[in-house]
Amino acid sequence: MNQTRRAAEALAQLRPDRFTLLLAAIAFLGAALSLARQVSYGPGLGWDEVVYVSVARNLLAGDGLVSFDGKLYTQWPPLYPMLLAAAGLGALDPYAVAGPLNAIIFGLTVFVAGRWLRHRLETRLLALWGCLAIALCSPLVLGSSYALSEPVFILLTTLALIQADKYLDEDRRSALVWAGVFTALAWLARYMGVGVVVTVGLLLISQRGAALPKKLRRAALYALIAAAPMAVWMVRNFLTAGTLTGENRLQAPYPLTELMNDLLTKMSSMVIPGFADGGIRLAAEYLAGLVLAAFAAAVVLIFIRGRRDWRGFYLFGGFALASIALYFVALLMGATWHGVQGRHLMPLYIPLLLTGLFALDRFVVYVRSHHSLPPEGAWVNARTIVRERAIVSMLGVVLASALCLWLAYQAALTARGIVSANQGVGLGLAGARWERSEVLRRARELPAGSHVFSDSIAVVYIHAGQGKHIYPVDDWGAPRVQAQDAGSGVYVVWIDPIPPRRDRIDKLTELLELDLVAELSDGAIYRGDSRARLPPAYFTRDGAPMVGESFGVSFSGALRANVIGRAVAMERGSDAVWLWERGSDAVGWTELPNGAGPSYEYTPTAADVGHRLRVSVSYTDGGGNWVETVAGPSEPVLKAAR
């Protein structure tokens, strides 16, 4: 009998409580809303999403971390395409996996954040409201319906901060190890994960009540676990591409004030999406700035005071501030191409929400404790009690109404977004336009193995690129390729050739003989003549040579080798022979001194003024054939710039 009673008690302890079941239902709702946006057209697509999908496909094909344009994948961390590839091992395409995977991850994020709220907040209704606020949040539902790495990063960041909070509360090494593991994975999902490392590292070092050697050991253990995988990834990038975090970033062309306004606008639109322009937008920017300043002051003040019961506030709040500061510094340094983007701020939504709810819960607890009934026998002023209770009740009603209205507003925006997405609006390359595209329908009919050049290579790759080799049109000019492989064919797919692009088509036809295959309502398809020839040597810049400035020549064999599989001896200092001359066909050509040996550059002198330059290059191609070619003649040499 006692054994039966013990078994029943153990089963009752394992049975989830009603809040956990309700939280699971809300998490399922969030995942369902994300999937509802993808019913008609699948997950949204842009350039970044196409890169992730193509890298995952190439991984499954055994080609390694290479994107659809043939470049080595170094620009972003590798976790997300690896997840897509791992999920696609069961003969599923990574693009088909991306939508359900991100929806499931979003649901898990709702559940994990809700569990933390239930554990840390004393007001259960606030915890429930927070779960609904995450599940119904329009920006988060939108982000989880695209094939992006943000949902994975948000989940891993939330897990890392929760485990760090658990360690600071219970001083358990296992929690610290898990915090390091989740931080490492978050950093491998987005470079923004460095904000987690900075936040948790500072909290570990400044932890009160612990000996300094212990704090340093624990901080070192956390840093080692969190940073080791990213260090390996950066070393790989440096050895293969010469950079730590991918391609060289462009300098941001935005002044400081513009970046500040843009940052505040994006942050305010994250909290209240879809606000109008004009005065409302300006007011929202100032309000966001004031709220952010007050938030930063509160986090710093509470951290300085060292309140243990407010640890969750300055943990999540510290991450939000550190991420904003690091992102702003990256913008000023030109480490991003497009300035402030809303999706870059998406990971801040949950930390800001959790810190706000944490502070609100502490305020509610304070009000309850200071407005309880007086002890029995104490003198009571009935009028004062009634007035205080009325004020508190009024504040409670106003606060509850505001929270419910905000929740309803988010739900309405999410519902409108679902309807728009299923109408093909706002999905980038996954929209209705591409399904109806005539030029893409014809591009899908091109022979497998064709070499396709396009002004929109991401579009062609997703919608018509199966079994084809796809390349960008080089600088809106001609692809530097000799169309010698008549069996596979070389094509140019031009999408939406509006009138300003006609001059680029004309430039293409000058350098590569093109035959028009089809001119359609939204584009055109050209076939390259297999007999066309491009000079394998060309001057590296246009315009007239000038005295004192080097004028160079190079091969076009690199692209040709990639396209038709032929190697060309084009390395500097190979068996190529360079011969620079000045003059003209009418008066003859005079050989110029090249110094000790062949040179791919020549610096004009005063004796060259008024004369044209040309260079003949002879080299051995991949087939062992001796090839001779001439670049030029150039325009007459000038004394100085015009």
ZATORVEX-524735 format. One line per field, with one value per residue (C-alpha): residue number from 1; residue in one letter; x, y, z. Coordinates in steps of 0.02 Angstrom, whole numbers, padded with zeros to 5 digits. Example, Ala and Ser with C-alpha at 12.3 -4.5 7.8 and 13.67 -1.06 7.14 Angstrom:
2
i	1  2
aa	A  S
u	00615  00684
v	-00225  -00053
w	00390  00357
END
This chain:
642
i	1  2  3  4  5  6  7  8  9  10  11  12  13  14  15  16  17  18  19  20  21  22  23  24  25  26  27  28  29  30  31  32  33  34  35  36  37  38  39  40  41  42  43  44  45  46  47  48  49  50  51  52  53  54  55  56  57  58  59  60  61  62  63  64  65  66  67  68  69  70  71  72  73  74  75  76  77  78  79  80  81  82  83  84  85  86  87  88  89  90  91  92  93  94  95  96  97  98  99  100  101  102  103  104  105  106  107  108  109  110  111  112  113  114  115  116  117  118  119  120  121  122  123  124  125  126  127  128  129  130  131  132  133  134  135  136  137  138  139  140  141  142  143  144  145  146  147  148  149  150  151  152  153  154  155  156  157  158  159  160  161  162  163  164  165  166  167  168  169  170  171  172  173  174  175  176  177  178  179  180  181  182  183  184  185  186  187  188  189  190  191  192  193  194  195  196  197  198  199  200  201  202  203  204  205  206  207  208  209  210  211  212  213  214  215  216  217  218  219  220  221  222  223  224  225  226  227  228  229  230  231  232  233  234  235  236  237  238  239  240  241  242  243  244  245  246  247  248  249  250  251  252  253  254  255  256  257  258  259  260  261  262  263  264  265  266  267  268  269  270  271  272  273  274  275  276  277  278  279  280  281  282  283  284  285  286  287  288  289  290  291  292  293  294  295  296  297  298  299  300  301  302  303  304  305  306  307  308  309  310  311  312  313  314  315  316  317  318  319  320  321  322  323  324  325  326  327  328  329  330  331  332  333  334  335  336  337  338  339  340  341  342  343  344  345  346  347  348  349  350  351  352  353  354  355  356  357  358  359  360  361  362  363  364  365  366  367  368  369  370  371  372  373  374  375  376  377  378  379  380  381  382  383  384  385  386  387  388  389  390  391  392  393  394  395  396  397  398  399  400  401  402  403  404  405  406  407  408  409  410  411  412  413  414  415  416  417  418  419  420  421  422  423  424  425  426  427  428  429  430  431  432  433  434  435  436  437  438  439  440  441  442  443  444  445  446  447  448  449  450  451  452  453  454  455  456  457  458  459  460  461  462  463  464  465  466  467  468  469  470  471  472  473  474  475  476  477  478  479  480  481  482  483  484  485  486  487  488  489  490  491  492  493  494  495  496  497  498  499  500  501  502  503  504  505  506  507  508  509  510  511  512  513  514  515  516  517  518  519  520  521  522  523  524  525  526  527  528  529  530  531  532  533  534  535  536  537  538  539  540  541  542  543  544  545  546  547  548  549  550  551  552  553  554  555  556  557  558  559  560  561  562  563  564  565  566  567  568  569  570  571  572  573  574  575  576  577  578  579  580  581  582  583  584  585  586  587  588  589  590  591  592  593  594  595  596  597  598  599  600  601  602  603  604  605  606  607  608  609  610  611  612  613  614  615  616  617  618  619  620  621  622  623  624  625  626  627  628  629  630  631  632  633  634  635  636  637  638  639  640  641  642
aa	M  N  Q  T  R  R  A  A  E  A  L  A  Q  L  R  P  D  R  F  T  L  L  L  A  A  I  A  F  L  G  A  A  L  S  L  A  R  Q  V  S  Y  G  P  G  L  G  W  D  E  V  V  Y  V  S  V  A  R  N  L  L  A  G  D  G  L  V  S  F  D  G  K  L  Y  T  Q  W  P  P  L  Y  P  M  L  L  A  A  A  G  L  G  A  L  D  P  Y  A  V  A  G  P  L  N  A  I  I  F  G  L  T  V  F  V  A  G  R  W  L  R  H  R  L  E  T  R  L  L  A  L  W  G  C  L  A  I  A  L  C  S  P  L  V  L  G  S  S  Y  A  L  S  E  P  V  F  I  L  L  T  T  L  A  L  I  Q  A  D  K  Y  L  D  E  D  R  R  S  A  L  V  W  A  G  V  F  T  A  L  A  W  L  A  R  Y  M  G  V  G  V  V  V  T  V  G  L  L  L  I  S  Q  R  G  A  A  L  P  K  K  L  R  R  A  A  L  Y  A  L  I  A  A  A  P  M  A  V  W  M  V  R  N  F  L  T  A  G  T  L  T  G  E  N  R  L  Q  A  P  Y  P  L  T  E  L  M  N  D  L  L  T  K  M  S  S  M  V  I  P  G  F  A  D  G  G  I  R  L  A  A  E  Y  L  A  G  L  V  L  A  A  F  A  A  A  V  V  L  I  F  I  R  G  R  R  D  W  R  G  F  Y  L  F  G  G  F  A  L  A  S  I  A  L  Y  F  V  A  L  L  M  G  A  T  W  H  G  V  Q  G  R  H  L  M  P  L  Y  I  P  L  L  L  T  G  L  F  A  L  D  R  F  V  V  Y  V  R  S  H  H  S  L  P  P  E  G  A  W  V  N  A  R  T  I  V  R  E  R  A  I  V  S  M  L  G  V  V  L  A  S  A  L  C  L  W  L  A  Y  Q  A  A  L  T  A  R  G  I  V  S  A  N  Q  G  V  G  L  G  L  A  G  A  R  W  E  R  S  E  V  L  R  R  A  R  E  L  P  A  G  S  H  V  F  S  D  S  I  A  V  V  Y  I  H  A  G  Q  G  K  H  I  Y  P  V  D  D  W  G  A  P  R  V  Q  A  Q  D  A  G  S  G  V  Y  V  V  W  I  D  P  I  P  P  R  R  D  R  I  D  K  L  T  E  L  L  E  L  D  L  V  A  E  L  S  D  G  A  I  Y  R  G  D  S  R  A  R  L  P  P  A  Y  F  T  R  D  G  A  P  M  V  G  E  S  F  G  V  S  F  S  G  A  L  R  A  N  V  I  G  R  A  V  A  M  E  R  G  S  D  A  V  W  L  W  E  R  G  S  D  A  V  G  W  T  E  L  P  N  G  A  G  P  S  Y  E  Y  T  P  T  A  A  D  V  G  H  R  L  R  V  S  V  S  Y  T  D  G  G  G  N  W  V  E  T  V  A  G  P  S  E  P  V  L  K  A  A  R
u	00000  00142  00231  00072  00056  00238  00217  00062  00155  00303  00184  00097  00264  00305  00135  00150  00053  -00082  00035  00157  00015  -00048  00130  00149  -00014  00048  00214  00117  00016  00176  00243  00074  00070  00244  00189  00029  00134  00216  00062  00057  00237  00349  00476  00525  00684  00812  00996  01053  00924  00978  01158  01108  01005  01139  01277  01169  01136  01321  01360  01237  01314  01488  01551  01588  01545  01519  01375  01275  01389  01540  01618  01688  01567  01651  01535  01427  01453  01414  01287  01125  01170  01239  01072  00981  01097  01078  00889  00895  00990  00828  00817  00731  00785  00858  00737  00590  00665  00699  00518  00461  00630  00620  00437  00481  00628  00514  00392  00535  00590  00416  00417  00593  00562  00394  00474  00597  00455  00357  00510  00561  00397  00282  00135  00074  -00036  00115  00209  00063  00051  00237  00218  00076  00175  00316  00204  00099  00241  00229  00417  00462  00329  00389  00572  00533  00443  00602  00749  00859  00974  00893  00767  00909  01015  00871  00836  01019  01045  00894  00956  01131  01068  00948  01088  01200  01060  01044  01230  01232  01084  01137  01327  01322  01465  01352  01246  01403  01459  01289  01293  01460  01395  01240  01344  01465  01320  01239  01404  01415  01242  01273  01428  01316  01338  01493  01368  01324  01508  01538  01383  01406  01594  01574  01443  01553  01701  01596  01497  01478  01513  01641  01829  01926  02024  01861  01781  01929  01932  01747  01759  01906  01811  01660  01765  01858  01698  01610  01752  01842  01724  01722  01912  01922  01800  01898  02063  01983  01922  02093  02182  02059  02006  02129  01996  01925  01741  01723  01733  01797  01654  01616  01628  01455  01406  01298  01336  01321  01156  01076  01129  01057  00890  00884  00925  00789  00663  00695  00687  00522  00448  00501  00393  00252  00263  00179  00169  00139  00264  00273  00243  00198  00360  00461  00374  00408  00593  00608  00507  00620  00773  00704  00651  00821  00912  00802  00825  01014  01016  00907  01018  01177  01100  01034  01198  01297  01184  01209  01029  01026  00838  00861  00995  00881  00850  01030  01075  00952  00960  01150  01146  01026  01137  01297  01220  01157  01327  01423  01302  01318  01508  01502  01395  01516  01662  01574  01556  01383  01328  01152  01153  01026  00913  00760  00806  00974  00879  00757  00862  00841  00652  00645  00783  00699  00529  00590  00679  00524  00411  00535  00534  00345  00326  00437  00331  00171  00249  00301  00125  00048  00166  00138  -00050  -00099  -00222  -00153  -00123  -00269  -00295  -00203  -00286  -00361  -00403  -00542  -00540  -00353  -00368  -00513  -00420  -00260  -00355  -00447  -00284  -00203  -00357  -00361  -00178  -00207  -00352  -00254  -00103  -00206  -00300  -00139  -00063  -00220  -00231  -00049  -00075  -00229  -00132  00009  -00116  -00200  -00033  00015  -00151  -00132  00045  -00018  -00149  -00022  00107  -00018  -00058  00126  00166  00330  00413  00560  00611  00472  00330  00195  00289  00419  00291  00210  00374  00384  00573  00599  00481  00587  00748  00691  00682  00866  00971  01044  01228  01208  01316  01193  01244  01115  01092  00989  01084  00993  00825  00887  00968  00809  00681  00775  00947  00933  01073  01141  01299  01254  01369  01347  01367  01535  01509  01355  01471  01513  01557  01741  01715  01748  01594  01690  01582  01439  01369  01320  01286  01310  01156  01119  00954  00907  00765  00652  00757  00688  00750  00902  00971  00964  01134  01205  01132  01213  01380  01358  01328  01487  01597  01508  01409  01231  01079  00909  00816  00660  00606  00467  00363  00479  00648  00747  00857  01010  01122  01308  01378  01494  01612  01629  01801  01855  02036  02116  02221  02149  02199  02150  02074  01992  02045  02210  02375  02462  02644  02700  02548  02563  02457  02423  02364  02285  02208  02025  02070  02016  01831  01853  01939  01796  01664  01733  01855  02017  02169  02266  02442  02403  02502  02618  02794  02736  02796  02698  02801  02752  02806  02758  02764  02721  02669  02527  02486  02521  02696  02749  02780  02935  02980  02986  03109  03032  03173  03249  03105  02926  02805  02616  02625  02710  02733  02732  02871  02881  02945  02778  02668  02557  02591  02475  02525  02496  02560  02575  02563  02614  02581  02545  02364  02302  02309  02494  02459  02565  02444  02487  02370  02378  02293  02267  02306  02267  02223  02371  02475  02439  02557  02430  02248  02124
v	00000  00119  00079  00119  00285  00330  00287  00396  00542  00524  00520  00676  00765  00720  00778  00955  01092  01193  01338  01223  01152  01326  01381  01233  01284  01464  01399  01291  01445  01541  01400  01386  01573  01560  01413  01504  01638  01502  01407  01476  01521  01439  01534  01708  01730  01866  01866  01808  01668  01605  01599  01494  01373  01356  01322  01187  01109  01110  01029  00889  00872  00855  01020  01099  01272  01358  01475  01475  01604  01489  01590  01511  01538  01653  01802  01732  01595  01417  01349  01388  01313  01162  01142  01152  01022  00907  00922  00884  00721  00626  00670  00837  00997  01125  01258  01144  01115  01299  01352  01214  01217  01402  01386  01247  01348  01499  01390  01326  01506  01551  01400  01431  01616  01575  01452  01586  01710  01584  01551  01733  01830  01826  01891  01743  01848  01951  01791  01731  01900  01892  01722  01788  01947  01840  01718  01857  01979  02028  02056  01888  01793  01879  01838  01655  01636  01677  01561  01666  01626  01749  01623  01503  01643  01708  01536  01501  01675  01654  01484  01552  01697  01585  01464  01609  01671  01496  01489  01659  01604  01426  01429  01264  01230  01128  01283  01383  01248  01248  01437  01425  01292  01391  01550  01461  01399  01571  01648  01518  01573  01762  01866  01969  01828  01919  02024  01871  01838  02018  02023  01857  01880  02048  01979  01831  01943  02068  01936  01988  01873  01763  01759  01839  01679  01582  01718  01722  01532  01524  01670  01585  01421  01508  01609  01453  01356  01505  01567  01408  01360  01539  01546  01390  01466  01629  01538  01440  01603  01683  01533  01517  01696  01808  01887  01840  01873  01857  01985  02160  02267  02433  02596  02647  02806  02871  03015  02991  03086  02987  02823  02876  02925  02766  02660  02742  02727  02541  02512  02605  02514  02350  02390  02477  02412  02506  02680  02822  02947  03130  03190  03019  02947  03091  03071  02884  02917  03035  02916  02771  02875  02924  02746  02678  02808  02770  02585  02601  02706  02579  02433  02522  02582  02411  02329  02451  02420  02232  02177  01987  01982  02098  01989  01939  02123  02173  02008  02024  02214  02210  02099  02219  02369  02279  02221  02394  02470  02339  02354  02543  02533  02409  02532  02674  02564  02516  02333  02319  02361  02428  02531  02492  02346  02292  02108  02146  02218  02072  01975  02121  02104  01960  02027  02199  02121  02009  02152  02261  02127  02092  02276  02285  02130  02206  02363  02261  02167  02332  02404  02248  02249  02434  02433  02281  02288  02364  02248  02210  02342  02479  02647  02655  02808  02740  02888  02872  02685  02707  02843  02740  02584  02685  02754  02582  02505  02642  02617  02430  02453  02574  02459  02304  02395  02456  02282  02204  02337  02313  02125  02147  02267  02141  02002  02110  02150  01967  01917  02050  01989  01811  01867  01974  01835  01712  01841  01846  02016  02048  01879  01937  01802  01686  01801  01779  01881  01745  01607  01705  01756  01713  01734  01612  01487  01492  01487  01325  01249  01283  01125  01051  01094  01263  01408  01546  01727  01844  02014  01925  01766  01733  01733  01616  01499  01477  01470  01402  01347  01160  01075  01239  01339  01518  01668  01856  01969  02050  02232  02242  02210  02049  01889  01863  01694  01612  01512  01365  01227  01221  01064  01145  01320  01491  01596  01767  01780  01963  01993  02145  02242  02415  02551  02607  02431  02428  02511  02369  02242  02340  02332  02145  02120  02217  02100  01935  01887  01858  01790  01839  01681  01761  01936  01924  02042  02033  01995  01921  01769  01773  01632  01659  01612  01463  01540  01703  01750  01873  01930  01832  01987  02159  02323  02332  02506  02615  02788  02859  02811  02952  02989  02921  02808  02621  02546  02359  02211  02049  01887  01845  01662  01645  01655  01553  01416  01414  01405  01278  01187  01236  01294  01443  01489  01662  01672  01821  01761  01604  01557  01703  01827  02011  02135  02320  02434  02613  02688  02648  02535  02679  02728  02562  02500  02523  02398  02472  02420  02302  02301  02136  02028  02020  02141  02147  02336  02481  02660  02785  02914  03085  03000  02908  03064  03066  02884  02735  02583  02400  02239  02066  01919  01741  01596  01410  01361  01209  01101  01137  01255  01411  01558  01735  01882  02072  02198  02374  02491  02615  02798  02918  02943  03106  03215  03236  03202  03298
w	00000  00044  -00120  -00217  -00126  -00162  -00346  -00356  -00273  -00393  -00542  -00477  -00466  -00646  -00707  -00780  -00693  -00779  -00816  -00907  -01013  -01051  -01095  -01212  -01298  -01320  -01390  -01512  -01561  -01600  -01710  -01798  -01835  -01913  -02021  -02070  -02156  -02262  -02322  -02499  -02543  -02414  -02308  -02365  -02465  -02491  -02537  -02364  -02361  -02532  -02471  -02319  -02425  -02559  -02431  -02352  -02523  -02565  -02398  -02436  -02610  -02535  -02606  -02437  -02372  -02540  -02586  -02747  -02830  -02809  -02668  -02512  -02367  -02241  -02224  -02081  -01951  -02007  -01882  -01975  -02145  -02052  -01963  -02130  -02204  -02052  -02059  -02245  -02228  -02248  -02434  -02395  -02481  -02357  -02420  -02380  -02207  -02166  -02139  -02019  -01930  -01891  -01837  -01714  -01649  -01623  -01524  -01416  -01384  -01322  -01206  -01137  -01106  -01026  -00906  -00850  -00824  -00722  -00614  -00587  -00581  -00432  -00534  -00635  -00749  -00802  -00843  -00948  -01035  -01075  -01158  -01266  -01306  -01377  -01472  -01551  -01584  -01767  -01796  -01717  -01814  -01972  -01938  -01901  -02068  -02167  -02198  -02082  -01936  -01815  -01738  -01697  -01625  -01518  -01443  -01405  -01331  -01218  -01160  -01127  -01022  -00925  -00883  -00830  -00717  -00644  -00608  -00524  -00418  -00372  -00400  -00496  -00615  -00731  -00762  -00804  -00927  -01011  -01020  -01110  -01230  -01277  -01295  -01412  -01519  -01520  -01576  -01715  -01772  -01776  -01745  -01630  -01504  -01441  -01341  -01237  -01202  -01146  -01035  -00947  -00931  -00844  -00725  -00679  -00640  -00541  -00446  -00264  -00119  -00210  -00194  -00336  -00385  -00398  -00504  -00621  -00639  -00678  -00801  -00887  -00899  -00973  -01097  -01154  -01189  -01269  -01381  -01436  -01581  -01648  -01638  -01745  -01871  -01883  -01906  -02047  -02126  -02113  -02189  -02334  -02369  -02277  -02164  -01994  -02028  -02215  -02354  -02321  -02259  -02341  -02247  -02187  -02281  -02138  -02019  -01831  -01813  -01954  -01876  -01708  -01785  -01886  -01733  -01628  -01770  -01791  -01604  -01585  -01735  -01654  -01502  -01598  -01778  -01918  -01841  -01963  -02029  -01983  -01806  -01737  -01801  -01728  -01560  -01564  -01596  -01448  -01339  -01388  -01345  -01174  -01135  -01188  -01081  -00930  -00958  -00965  -00807  -00716  -00767  -00713  -00548  -00500  -00549  -00440  -00292  -00316  -00283  -00296  -00324  -00476  -00557  -00702  -00739  -00762  -00845  -00989  -00985  -00990  -01143  -01230  -01192  -01240  -01405  -01448  -01409  -01509  -01656  -01657  -01652  -01797  -01896  -01864  -01917  -02078  -02032  -02111  -02287  -02264  -02104  -01967  -02011  -01913  -01916  -01835  -01686  -01679  -01550  -01428  -01418  -01292  -01175  -01172  -01143  -01002  -00913  -00929  -00858  -00719  -00666  -00680  -00572  -00438  -00442  -00420  -00274  -00195  -00211  -00136  00013  00052  00033  00133  00278  00440  00588  00702  00836  00740  00710  00535  00434  00324  00205  00172  00142  00021  -00074  -00087  -00140  -00273  -00343  -00346  -00427  -00558  -00599  -00611  -00730  -00840  -00844  -00881  -01019  -01098  -01095  -01170  -01306  -01353  -01361  -01472  -01584  -01607  -01643  -01775  -01858  -01857  -01935  -02069  -02104  -02126  -02252  -02347  -02352  -02425  -02558  -02605  -02527  -02438  -02463  -02569  -02692  -02631  -02685  -02814  -02944  -02968  -02988  -03130  -03211  -03395  -03407  -03262  -03341  -03499  -03397  -03316  -03491  -03528  -03543  -03385  -03367  -03452  -03398  -03352  -03323  -03248  -03167  -03031  -02994  -02828  -02919  -03055  -02929  -02827  -02967  -03118  -03064  -03040  -03137  -03206  -03172  -03124  -03126  -03104  -03254  -03220  -03172  -03283  -03429  -03517  -03429  -03468  -03546  -03712  -03758  -03827  -03756  -03881  -03801  -03636  -03700  -03623  -03587  -03516  -03419  -03401  -03277  -03294  -03421  -03389  -03510  -03406  -03422  -03611  -03622  -03520  -03640  -03783  -03693  -03672  -03857  -03898  -03797  -03817  -03972  -03911  -04000  -03931  -03881  -03806  -03757  -03630  -03525  -03375  -03453  -03594  -03628  -03740  -03800  -03822  -03992  -03969  -04095  -03998  -03937  -03805  -03796  -03653  -03615  -03575  -03494  -03311  -03325  -03455  -03512  -03570  -03486  -03392  -03359  -03192  -03165  -03191  -03329  -03312  -03412  -03352  -03416  -03432  -03414  -03231  -03269  -03426  -03327  -03202  -03338  -03461  -03349  -03435  -03338  -03405  -03353  -03287  -03125  -03117  -03151  -03244  -03418  -03492  -03596  -03594  -03728  -03709  -03863  -03909  -04075  -04195  -04340  -04459  -04401  -04325  -04148  -04040  -03905  -03730  -03595  -03467  -03342  -03288  -03349  -03411  -03328  -03316  -03281  -03369  -03306  -03451  -03462  -03546  -03705  -03720  -03723  -03877  -03919  -03895  -03795  -03826  -03748  -03823  -03705  -03746  -03629  -03620  -03589  -03495  -03651  -03678  -03825  -03849  -03860  -03915  -03890  -03895  -03780  -03845  -03922  -03785  -03801  -03822  -03664  -03571  -03471  -03330  -03294  -03399
END
